[in-house]
């Protein structure tokens, strides 16, 4: 008996028609369904801490939140940022029945054991080319933050360093993330 072939690339609309799964987290990357592992408490605590630290610094300019859903590529991509900053105007005009169009202005990925270097390079390239001004990779094991931005080499910050936050006219002590 022949079965219908799954499309080579799923659109966001086709992805949304798939049955919901409670046992895993799924996203749409480049038209392919990707299954993600659920984060451990250390990961969640760092997400919470980043929202707690960055929220007040961003208050006058926009929203800092965790698990912000966005469509980096309008038709074939639907992801969730571990932590993101979205300007107030974009936040206010985002369709409540859809997702943020393009990447948030500032995206933070908290590394998990399953993440690879090539995956982080791919995310940096995608996010920075679709609206992000900054992309951070927070490494809980090494207690470092890699900061990438358009047309500049990434900079690695460690305990004892201050990360400049030009979006918020401020800075952030790396050690404060890992308390």
Secondary structure as UniProt FT lines:
FT   HELIX           12..16
FT   STRAND          25..29
FT   TURN            30..31
FT   STRAND          32..36
FT   HELIX           41..58
FT   TURN            59..61
FT   STRAND          62..71
FT   TURN            74..76
FT   STRAND          78..87
FT   HELIX           88..93
FT   TURN            96..97
FT   STRAND          100..101
FT   STRAND          106..110
FT   TURN            113..114
FT   HELIX           117..129
FT   TURN            130..131
FT   STRAND          134..139
FT   TURN            140..143
FT   STRAND          144..149
FT   TURN            150..151
FT   STRAND          155..158
FT   TURN            159..160
FT   STRAND          162..165
FT   HELIX           166..168
FT   STRAND          170..173
FT   HELIX           174..177
//
